[in-house]
Amino acid sequence: MSSPNSPRAPSPATSQLSALIPISFIPRKRPTAVLRFIHETTDDEKFTGRTETQARLDRWAADSKVRLIAITAIGGLGKTALAGRWLRQGRHRRDAAFFWSFYPERETAKFLEALDQFQREIPGSAAIVLDGLEVRQEDPGSVAYCKLLDVKLADFLHTHCRAHDANLLILTGRFPFCPSLRPRLKH
């Protein structure tokens, strides 16, 4: 007779069931994403609410055709906290997440260098947040309102939108993003 602590052999019904389920259908826990926050976000650990907005971000992140998500609002409404919280929760569905804020560091070359180094270290796809993009855009009083001030940054964004990888770019800013960032349709 076996003791209550001895392992039991699986029943024939259990063995047959697990044998009938293809390995690809057995849910696997996704490994924790690699996170790199070059600059810290604002109070995202205290962030609450906005469940509809977070659900919308989740849907877009799950859609392989979505390459870029733009979050725009006036200052102080929690764009940075929303993006930071969403990244830390791993809801971006990527292998890694990278966060850069243009508020403390406006140089595109430094951003590109940091991102390049990060991408060499990670095994797969990344969710990339560029926070405070309005500091790299033309002001509302300008004829070229919302246009990016830096050609290298504009080239990076256009290249990302045309790439055939699984990376996702999330932009936050106080100004709208120019139509030139939207995908061009072929006729």
Secondary structure, DSSP 8 states (H G I E B T S, - for coil): ---TTS-----HHHHHHHHHS-GGGS-------EEEESS--SSGGG----HHHHHHHHHHHH-TT--EEEEE-STTSSHHHHHHHHHHTTTT-SSEEEEEETTT---HHHHHHHHHHHHHHSSS-EEEEEE-GGGGB--TTSTTTT-BS-HHHHHHHHHHHH--SS-EEEEEESS---GGGS-----
